[in-house]
């Protein structure tokens, strides 16, 4: 125990001495600090980190709620490393509606917003070692809803914090369920189950159509609208992604859980195929078309690491179109871009 404590103290000192990360991060008037509640964590301990976001400016500041940990961790908010190696985020990936004003938290001058996070709930901390952590978020709409062209992503980072953590069992990757294409349900009514069955069939039609387009090597507006200027590498990535999405929708056994009551479409854990949790907005969506039930299933299926491992760079059609122009490299990683390409509404060639 003494050696672990000495190692932790030395590691924290080295982080500070290195100077490659400031004592605390900021963006404009927002200043972020994090701290572990313990220097050493045994395998049975929660790995608690306190996050404080302070408005040091003279005017009110706004930040997108789902990047604050106020409602728990709903995005990969932290850069977590063990002995220098990046640690996998195993928390939820959502499909959300485009952010509106109500999705932003207002922090008044001089006020601090705090949250406590158990990192072991969201990151793979099965390895024993010295963990270094920073709050590090990046989004096009982090501080305000984008208007017009997306030119850059806003970032907000914190100081580094370090602690020794003994490895523990967590949300380790699960192997895909047996093939066969069955659809099962948890906490769903018979009406909901029928709705999902029809939506999955429509999603499979979407994925097959997308696969056919890409297999033909087509590069018309349908592709460029959502993925930008064509390069062989990016085109190959999108083609491979849709082959994997189509294979999953055709042959994987999927389970849909109807117990989510959040104001989102759906979410998945990327390392737990093929479990999809559908939420309130899903039931309000049309079966096909823009932001549809079928499109939501495409979106969430793309998130699984065994499929395409997509991220949520930006939400909504307007944001996805702008992303394709400003940063096509990110567009081919964006789940909504894959969904809108598959839905192809309005129809393009």
C-alpha positions, 0 to 999 in steps of 0.5 A, spaced: 500 500 500 505 504 501 509 503 495 502 504 491 501 511 495 508 513 493 508 511 486 501 515 485 504 521 488 510 521 484 506 520 478 502 526 479 508 530 480 511 528 474 504 530 470 505 537 473 512 538 472 511 535 464 507 542 463 504 539 457 497 540 460 495 546 464 493 546 471 486 547 469 483 547 462 478 552 460 474 555 454 473 562 454 470 563 461 469 556 463 474 553 467 474 545 469 478 542 474 477 534 476 480 530 482 480 523 484 477 522 491 482 517 493 490 516 491 489 509 491 483 504 489 482 497 491 479 492 486 472 493 490 472 501 491 468 506 486 473 510 482 470 517 484 472 523 480 469 530 482 468 535 476 467 542 477 466 547 471 466 554 474 464 560 470 470 565 471 467 571 466 463 577 467 457 574 463 453 568 463 456 562 460 452 556 456 454 549 455 451 543 452 448 539 458 450 532 456 457 534 456 457 536 464 456 529 467 450 532 471 445 527 469 451 522 469 456 520 463 452 520 457 458 521 452 466 519 453 467 525 457 474 523 459 481 521 456 483 515 461 489 512 460 492 506 464 500 506 464 500 511 458 495 506 454 488 509 452 482 506 456 476 504 452 469 508 453 464 502 455 458 507 456 452 509 452 452 512 445 445 515 444 441 518 438 438 524 440 434 530 436 438 536 434 440 540 441 435 546 442 436 551 447 433 547 453 439 542 452 444 547 454 446 549 462 447 556 463 452 558 469 452 564 472 458 568 473 462 566 479 458 560 480 461 552 479 457 546 477 459 540 480 458 532 479 461 526 481 463 520 477 464 513 478 469 512 472 469 504 473 461 505 471 463 508 464 471 505 462 474 499 462 478 499 468 480 491 468 487 493 468 491 494 474 496 500 474 496 508 474 491 511 471 491 518 468 485 522 467 483 528 464 476 531 462 476 532 455 470 534 451 469 536 443 463 538 440 461 543 434 455 545 438 458 545 445 457 552 447 451 554 443 447 551 437 451 551 431 448 556 425 450 555 418 457 552 416 460 548 422 468 550 421 471 547 428 469 543 434 469 547 440 473 543 446 474 544 453 479 540 457 481 540 465 487 539 469 490 531 469 489 527 475 492 521 477 491 515 481 493 507 482 487 503 481 487 495 482 483 492 476 476 490 477 471 486 473 467 491 469 463 492 462 467 487 458 466 486 451 461 481 450 461 476 444 455 477 439 449 473 440 448 467 435 446 468 428 439 467 425 436 474 425 431 473 431 428 479 434 427 479 441 424 484 446 425 486 453 419 490 457 416 491 450 408 491 449 406 486 444 404 493 440 411 495 441 414 489 439 410 489 432 412 496 431 420 494 432 419 488 428 417 492 422 422 498 423 428 492 423 425 490 416 425 497 414 432 498 416 434 492 413 431 494 406 435 501 408 442 497 409 441 493 403 440 499 398 446 503 401 450 497 400 448 496 393 449 503 392 456 503 395 458 496 391 456 499 385 462 505 386 457 510 385 459 517 388 453 522 386 450 527 391 447 522 395 454 520 397 457 527 397 451 530 401 453 526 407 460 524 407 463 530 403 469 529 397 470 522 395 477 519 397 478 512 396 480 511 403 473 514 406 469 511 401 472 504 403 470 506 410 463 507 408 462 501 404 465 497 409 461 500 415 454 498 411 457 491 409 457 490 416 451 494 418 447 490 413 450 483 415 448 485 422 441 487 420 440 481 416 443 475 420 444 478 428 440 476 433 438 483 436 434 484 443 430 491 443 429 494 450 423 498 451 424 501 458 428 507 457 424 514 458 429 519 456 427 524 451 432 521 446 431 516 440 435 510 443 442 508 446 447 502 446 453 500 449 458 499 444 461 493 446 454 489 448 452 487 441 446 487 439 442 490 445 438 496 443 435 501 448 429 505 445 427 511 448 421 516 448 422 520 441 423 513 438 415 512 438 414 519 435 418 517 429 415 515 422 417 508 420 421 510 414 424 517 412 428 522 416 430 521 423 425 515 422 425 508 427 428 504 421 434 510 421 434 510 428 436 502 428 441 503 422 444 509 427 445 505 433 447 498 429 453 502 427 455 504 434 457 497 436 464 496 435 463 489 432 460 493 426 462 500 425 464 503 431 461 510 429 461 516 434 456 522 435 460 527 432 454 531 431 446 530 431 441 532 425 441 533 418 443 540 418 449 539 422 451 532 418 451 536 411 455 541 414 460 536 417 460 533 410 463 539 407 467 542 413 470 535 415 469 529 411 474 525 415 469 526 421 463 525 417 465 518 415 465 516 423 458 520 424 452 515 426 447 520 424 451 521 417 450 514 416 443 514 418 441 520 413 445 516 407 441 510 408 434 514 409 436 518 403 430 523 404 429 527 400 431 521 395 438 523 391 442 519 386 
